[in-house]
Amino acid sequence: MTQKHKEASMKFIEHFGYYPNHPNDIDFDQDAYAEELLKCVEDNFDYTIKKYGTVPKTEQPKPEIIWD
């Protein structure tokens, strides 16, 4: 993982609260992917959902605890 990719991923995770999917190719251009992640953060819109199939984290209700 390149430094640029690592930093962009951290910014994405901090902004959206979940990790994005990445390209399926084993050898993909990490710098170009990092630019895509930074664009997502700048635009406040996750383009990786449609492009890479990222599943956003959804709010789950707190479980109801039943004590016997």
Backbone as XML, in Angstrom:
<?xml version="1.0"?>
<chain id="A" units="angstrom">
  <residue number="1" name="MET">
    <atom name="N" x="0.855" y="-1.167" z="0.000"/>
    <atom name="CA" x="0.000" y="0.000" z="0.000"/>
    <atom name="C" x="0.902" y="1.231" z="0.000"/>
  </residue>
  <residue number="2" name="THR">
    <atom name="N" x="0.689" y="2.118" z="-0.956"/>
    <atom name="CA" x="1.495" y="3.336" z="-1.015"/>
    <atom name="C" x="1.062" y="4.280" z="0.097"/>
  </residue>
  <residue number="3" name="GLN">
    <atom name="N" x="1.924" y="5.217" z="0.418"/>
    <atom name="CA" x="1.622" y="6.188" z="1.470"/>
    <atom name="C" x="0.398" y="7.021" z="1.104"/>
  </residue>
  <residue number="4" name="LYS">
    <atom name="N" x="0.296" y="7.409" z="-0.147"/>
    <atom name="CA" x="-0.848" y="8.213" z="-0.604"/>
    <atom name="C" x="-2.146" y="7.428" z="-0.446"/>
  </residue>
  <residue number="5" name="HIS">
    <atom name="N" x="-2.120" y="6.155" z="-0.816"/>
    <atom name="CA" x="-3.292" y="5.290" z="-0.683"/>
    <atom name="C" x="-3.681" y="5.141" z="0.788"/>
  </residue>
  <residue number="6" name="LYS">
    <atom name="N" x="-2.701" y="4.951" z="1.630"/>
    <atom name="CA" x="-2.945" y="4.784" z="3.061"/>
    <atom name="C" x="-3.583" y="6.039" z="3.662"/>
  </residue>
  <residue number="7" name="GLU">
    <atom name="N" x="-3.048" y="7.198" z="3.342"/>
    <atom name="CA" x="-3.577" y="8.452" z="3.869"/>
    <atom name="C" x="-4.986" y="8.728" z="3.354"/>
  </residue>
  <residue number="8" name="ALA">
    <atom name="N" x="-5.219" y="8.449" z="2.063"/>
    <atom name="CA" x="-6.544" y="8.676" z="1.490"/>
    <atom name="C" x="-7.563" y="7.721" z="2.114"/>
  </residue>
  <residue number="9" name="SER">
    <atom name="N" x="-7.169" y="6.486" z="2.347"/>
    <atom name="CA" x="-8.069" y="5.517" z="2.977"/>
    <atom name="C" x="-8.443" y="5.960" z="4.389"/>
  </residue>
  <residue number="10" name="MET">
    <atom name="N" x="-7.478" y="6.454" z="5.134"/>
    <atom name="CA" x="-7.750" y="6.918" z="6.497"/>
    <atom name="C" x="-8.706" y="8.111" z="6.489"/>
  </residue>
  <residue number="11" name="LYS">
    <atom name="N" x="-8.507" y="9.041" z="5.561"/>
    <atom name="CA" x="-9.418" y="10.186" z="5.462"/>
    <atom name="C" x="-10.827" y="9.724" z="5.114"/>
  </residue>
  <residue number="12" name="PHE">
    <atom name="N" x="-10.925" y="8.759" z="4.202"/>
    <atom name="CA" x="-12.226" y="8.227" z="3.801"/>
    <atom name="C" x="-12.912" y="7.575" z="4.995"/>
  </residue>
  <residue number="13" name="ILE">
    <atom name="N" x="-12.178" y="6.743" z="5.725"/>
    <atom name="CA" x="-12.755" y="6.039" z="6.872"/>
    <atom name="C" x="-13.195" y="7.028" z="7.949"/>
  </residue>
  <residue number="14" name="GLU">
    <atom name="N" x="-12.384" y="8.042" z="8.213"/>
    <atom name="CA" x="-12.740" y="9.043" z="9.214"/>
    <atom name="C" x="-13.981" y="9.822" z="8.791"/>
  </residue>
  <residue number="15" name="HIS">
    <atom name="N" x="-14.107" y="10.089" z="7.498"/>
    <atom name="CA" x="-15.231" y="10.882" z="7.000"/>
    <atom name="C" x="-16.527" y="10.077" z="6.955"/>
  </residue>
  <residue number="16" name="PHE">
    <atom name="N" x="-16.478" y="8.871" z="6.378"/>
    <atom name="CA" x="-17.696" y="8.087" z="6.165"/>
    <atom name="C" x="-17.961" y="7.050" z="7.262"/>
  </residue>
  <residue number="17" name="GLY">
    <atom name="N" x="-16.939" y="6.624" z="7.983"/>
    <atom name="CA" x="-17.129" y="5.673" z="9.066"/>
    <atom name="C" x="-17.104" y="4.213" z="8.648"/>
  </residue>
  <residue number="18" name="TYR">
    <atom name="N" x="-16.665" y="3.917" z="7.442"/>
    <atom name="CA" x="-16.533" y="2.532" z="6.972"/>
    <atom name="C" x="-15.439" y="2.477" z="5.923"/>
  </residue>
  <residue number="19" name="TYR">
    <atom name="N" x="-14.933" y="1.255" z="5.663"/>
    <atom name="CA" x="-13.848" y="1.061" z="4.709"/>
    <atom name="C" x="-14.421" y="0.830" z="3.309"/>
  </residue>
  <residue number="20" name="PRO">
    <atom name="N" x="-13.896" y="1.500" z="2.296"/>
    <atom name="CA" x="-14.407" y="1.326" z="0.937"/>
    <atom name="C" x="-13.847" y="0.078" z="0.263"/>
  </residue>
  <residue number="21" name="ASN">
    <atom name="N" x="-14.627" y="-0.496" z="-0.635"/>
    <atom name="CA" x="-14.100" y="-1.577" z="-1.476"/>
    <atom name="C" x="-13.088" y="-0.983" z="-2.435"/>
  </residue>
  <residue number="22" name="HIS">
    <atom name="N" x="-12.212" y="-1.821" z="-2.952"/>
    <atom name="CA" x="-11.202" y="-1.363" z="-3.899"/>
    <atom name="C" x="-11.345" y="-2.157" z="-5.203"/>
  </residue>
  <residue number="23" name="PRO">
    <atom name="N" x="-10.629" y="-1.748" z="-6.244"/>
    <atom name="CA" x="-10.725" y="-2.450" z="-7.530"/>
    <atom name="C" x="-10.393" y="-3.937" z="-7.384"/>
  </residue>
  <residue number="24" name="ASN">
    <atom name="N" x="-11.009" y="-4.754" z="-8.228"/>
    <atom name="CA" x="-10.806" y="-6.196" z="-8.173"/>
    <atom name="C" x="-9.455" y="-6.631" z="-8.717"/>
  </residue>
  <residue number="25" name="ASP">
    <atom name="N" x="-8.810" y="-5.799" z="-9.515"/>
    <atom name="CA" x="-7.504" y="-6.144" z="-10.069"/>
    <atom name="C" x="-6.476" y="-6.267" z="-8.946"/>
  </residue>
  <residue number="26" name="ILE">
    <atom name="N" x="-5.620" y="-7.255" z="-9.068"/>
    <atom name="CA" x="-4.576" y="-7.445" z="-8.067"/>
    <atom name="C" x="-3.579" y="-6.290" z="-8.123"/>
  </residue>
  <residue number="27" name="ASP">
    <atom name="N" x="-3.229" y="-5.870" z="-9.322"/>
    <atom name="CA" x="-2.250" y="-4.811" z="-9.506"/>
    <atom name="C" x="-2.952" y="-3.580" z="-10.055"/>
  </residue>
  <residue number="28" name="PHE">
    <atom name="N" x="-3.626" y="-2.817" z="-9.197"/>
    <atom name="CA" x="-4.316" y="-1.615" z="-9.648"/>
    <atom name="C" x="-3.485" y="-0.385" z="-9.303"/>
  </residue>
  <residue number="29" name="ASP">
    <atom name="N" x="-3.793" y="0.721" z="-9.960"/>
    <atom name="CA" x="-3.065" y="1.976" z="-9.742"/>
    <atom name="C" x="-3.519" y="2.574" z="-8.412"/>
  </residue>
  <residue number="30" name="GLN">
    <atom name="N" x="-2.709" y="2.408" z="-7.391"/>
    <atom name="CA" x="-3.090" y="2.851" z="-6.057"/>
    <atom name="C" x="-3.190" y="4.366" z="-5.941"/>
  </residue>
  <residue number="31" name="ASP">
    <atom name="N" x="-2.359" y="5.085" z="-6.684"/>
    <atom name="CA" x="-2.420" y="6.545" z="-6.625"/>
    <atom name="C" x="-3.714" y="7.065" z="-7.244"/>
  </residue>
  <residue number="32" name="ALA">
    <atom name="N" x="-4.146" y="6.462" z="-8.337"/>
    <atom name="CA" x="-5.410" y="6.866" z="-8.965"/>
    <atom name="C" x="-6.582" y="6.540" z="-8.036"/>
  </residue>
  <residue number="33" name="TYR">
    <atom name="N" x="-6.523" y="5.390" z="-7.395"/>
    <atom name="CA" x="-7.571" y="5.007" z="-6.454"/>
    <atom name="C" x="-7.596" y="5.968" z="-5.262"/>
  </residue>
  <residue number="34" name="ALA">
    <atom name="N" x="-6.423" y="6.370" z="-4.784"/>
    <atom name="CA" x="-6.347" y="7.326" z="-3.684"/>
    <atom name="C" x="-6.996" y="8.647" z="-4.072"/>
  </residue>
  <residue number="35" name="GLU">
    <atom name="N" x="-6.779" y="9.082" z="-5.317"/>
    <atom name="CA" x="-7.413" y="10.309" z="-5.803"/>
    <atom name="C" x="-8.936" y="10.173" z="-5.797"/>
  </residue>
  <residue number="36" name="GLU">
    <atom name="N" x="-9.446" y="8.993" z="-6.177"/>
    <atom name="CA" x="-10.891" y="8.751" z="-6.144"/>
    <atom name="C" x="-11.423" y="8.860" z="-4.721"/>
  </residue>
  <residue number="37" name="LEU">
    <atom name="N" x="-10.699" y="8.294" z="-3.762"/>
    <atom name="CA" x="-11.133" y="8.367" z="-2.369"/>
    <atom name="C" x="-11.149" y="9.797" z="-1.861"/>
  </residue>
  <residue number="38" name="LEU">
    <atom name="N" x="-10.132" y="10.562" z="-2.220"/>
    <atom name="CA" x="-10.085" y="11.962" z="-1.804"/>
    <atom name="C" x="-11.214" y="12.766" z="-2.439"/>
  </residue>
  <residue number="39" name="LYS">
    <atom name="N" x="-11.568" y="12.440" z="-3.680"/>
    <atom name="CA" x="-12.693" y="13.114" z="-4.344"/>
    <atom name="C" x="-14.006" y="12.804" z="-3.620"/>
  </residue>
  <residue number="40" name="CYS">
    <atom name="N" x="-14.154" y="11.564" z="-3.158"/>
    <atom name="CA" x="-15.344" y="11.188" z="-2.386"/>
    <atom name="C" x="-15.464" y="12.051" z="-1.131"/>
  </residue>
  <residue number="41" name="VAL">
    <atom name="N" x="-14.345" y="12.233" z="-0.438"/>
    <atom name="CA" x="-14.352" y="13.029" z="0.783"/>
    <atom name="C" x="-14.660" y="14.488" z="0.464"/>
  </residue>
  <residue number="42" name="GLU">
    <atom name="N" x="-14.025" y="15.030" z="-0.575"/>
    <atom name="CA" x="-14.253" y="16.424" z="-0.954"/>
    <atom name="C" x="-15.710" y="16.678" z="-1.332"/>
  </residue>
  <residue number="43" name="ASP">
    <atom name="N" x="-16.299" y="15.746" z="-2.102"/>
    <atom name="CA" x="-17.673" y="15.915" z="-2.579"/>
    <atom name="C" x="-18.708" y="15.440" z="-1.566"/>
  </residue>
  <residue number="44" name="ASN">
    <atom name="N" x="-18.260" y="14.810" z="-0.482"/>
    <atom name="CA" x="-19.144" y="14.232" z="0.524"/>
    <atom name="C" x="-20.134" y="13.250" z="-0.115"/>
  </residue>
  <residue number="45" name="PHE">
    <atom name="N" x="-19.624" y="12.458" z="-1.041"/>
    <atom name="CA" x="-20.435" y="11.460" z="-1.738"/>
    <atom name="C" x="-19.549" y="10.255" z="-2.023"/>
  </residue>
  <residue number="46" name="ASP">
    <atom name="N" x="-20.040" y="9.071" z="-1.712"/>
    <atom name="CA" x="-19.241" y="7.856" z="-1.879"/>
    <atom name="C" x="-19.453" y="7.270" z="-3.272"/>
  </residue>
  <residue number="47" name="TYR">
    <atom name="N" x="-18.517" y="7.532" z="-4.169"/>
    <atom name="CA" x="-18.583" y="7.001" z="-5.529"/>
    <atom name="C" x="-18.220" y="5.516" z="-5.580"/>
  </residue>
  <residue number="48" name="THR">
    <atom name="N" x="-17.595" y="4.998" z="-4.516"/>
    <atom name="CA" x="-17.175" y="3.598" z="-4.514"/>
    <atom name="C" x="-18.354" y="2.637" z="-4.375"/>
  </residue>
  <residue number="49" name="ILE">
    <atom name="N" x="-19.501" y="3.134" z="-3.949"/>
    <atom name="CA" x="-20.679" y="2.272" z="-3.801"/>
    <atom name="C" x="-21.063" y="1.679" z="-5.150"/>
  </residue>
  <residue number="50" name="LYS">
    <atom name="N" x="-21.196" y="2.529" z="-6.137"/>
    <atom name="CA" x="-21.599" y="2.056" z="-7.465"/>
    <atom name="C" x="-20.424" y="1.439" z="-8.227"/>
  </residue>
  <residue number="51" name="LYS">
    <atom name="N" x="-19.251" y="2.057" z="-8.113"/>
    <atom name="CA" x="-18.107" y="1.629" z="-8.908"/>
    <atom name="C" x="-17.479" y="0.326" z="-8.422"/>
  </residue>
  <residue number="52" name="TYR">
    <atom name="N" x="-17.382" y="0.142" z="-7.089"/>
    <atom name="CA" x="-16.696" y="-1.021" z="-6.535"/>
    <atom name="C" x="-17.579" y="-1.892" z="-5.640"/>
  </residue>
  <residue number="53" name="GLY">
    <atom name="N" x="-18.835" y="-1.513" z="-5.472"/>
    <atom name="CA" x="-19.754" y="-2.324" z="-4.679"/>
    <atom name="C" x="-19.598" y="-2.181" z="-3.175"/>
  </residue>
  <residue number="54" name="THR">
    <atom name="N" x="-19.127" y="-1.034" z="-2.729"/>
    <atom name="CA" x="-19.005" y="-0.791" z="-1.294"/>
    <atom name="C" x="-20.389" y="-0.815" z="-0.660"/>
  </residue>
  <residue number="55" name="VAL">
    <atom name="N" x="-20.488" y="-1.457" z="0.491"/>
    <atom name="CA" x="-21.744" y="-1.478" z="1.243"/>
    <atom name="C" x="-21.569" y="-0.544" z="2.433"/>
  </residue>
  <residue number="56" name="PRO">
    <atom name="N" x="-22.291" y="0.582" z="2.428"/>
    <atom name="CA" x="-22.136" y="1.532" z="3.531"/>
    <atom name="C" x="-22.624" y="0.954" z="4.851"/>
  </residue>
  <residue number="57" name="LYS">
    <atom name="N" x="-22.007" y="1.405" z="5.894"/>
    <atom name="CA" x="-22.412" y="1.005" z="7.236"/>
    <atom name="C" x="-23.731" y="1.694" z="7.547"/>
  </residue>
  <residue number="58" name="THR">
    <atom name="N" x="-24.674" y="0.935" z="8.051"/>
    <atom name="CA" x="-25.970" y="1.509" z="8.399"/>
    <atom name="C" x="-26.137" y="1.506" z="9.914"/>
  </residue>
  <residue number="59" name="GLU">
    <atom name="N" x="-26.944" y="2.389" z="10.387"/>
    <atom name="CA" x="-27.215" y="2.446" z="11.812"/>
    <atom name="C" x="-28.091" y="1.259" z="12.195"/>
  </residue>
  <residue number="60" name="GLN">
    <atom name="N" x="-27.658" y="0.531" z="13.166"/>
    <atom name="CA" x="-28.412" y="-0.608" z="13.669"/>
    <atom name="C" x="-29.026" y="-0.217" z="15.009"/>
  </residue>
  <residue number="61" name="PRO">
    <atom name="N" x="-30.271" y="-0.590" z="15.234"/>
    <atom name="CA" x="-30.846" y="-0.287" z="16.547"/>
    <atom name="C" x="-30.133" y="-1.097" z="17.627"/>
  </residue>
  <residue number="62" name="LYS">
    <atom name="N" x="-30.107" y="-0.555" z="18.812"/>
    <atom name="CA" x="-29.475" y="-1.279" z="19.916"/>
    <atom name="C" x="-30.292" y="-2.524" z="20.210"/>
  </residue>
  <residue number="63" name="PRO">
    <atom name="N" x="-29.624" y="-3.619" z="20.497"/>
    <atom name="CA" x="-30.369" y="-4.834" z="20.775"/>
    <atom name="C" x="-31.156" y="-4.729" z="22.086"/>
  </residue>
  <residue number="64" name="GLU">
    <atom name="N" x="-32.300" y="-5.349" z="22.082"/>
    <atom name="CA" x="-33.121" y="-5.364" z="23.278"/>
    <atom name="C" x="-32.638" y="-6.511" z="24.158"/>
  </residue>
  <residue number="65" name="ILE">
    <atom name="N" x="-32.237" y="-6.170" z="25.349"/>
    <atom name="CA" x="-31.701" y="-7.183" z="26.254"/>
    <atom name="C" x="-32.846" y="-7.716" z="27.116"/>
  </residue>
  <residue number="66" name="ILE">
    <atom name="N" x="-32.994" y="-9.013" z="27.104"/>
    <atom name="CA" x="-34.023" y="-9.653" z="27.902"/>
    <atom name="C" x="-33.351" y="-10.429" z="29.025"/>
  </residue>
  <residue number="67" name="TRP">
    <atom name="N" x="-33.690" y="-10.115" z="30.246"/>
    <atom name="CA" x="-33.122" y="-10.805" z="31.404"/>
    <atom name="C" x="-34.127" y="-11.820" z="31.921"/>
  </residue>
  <residue number="68" name="ASP">
    <atom name="N" x="-33.704" y="-13.039" z="32.095"/>
    <atom name="CA" x="-34.580" y="-14.063" z="32.665"/>
    <atom name="C" x="-34.404" y="-14.135" z="34.148"/>
  </residue>
</chain>
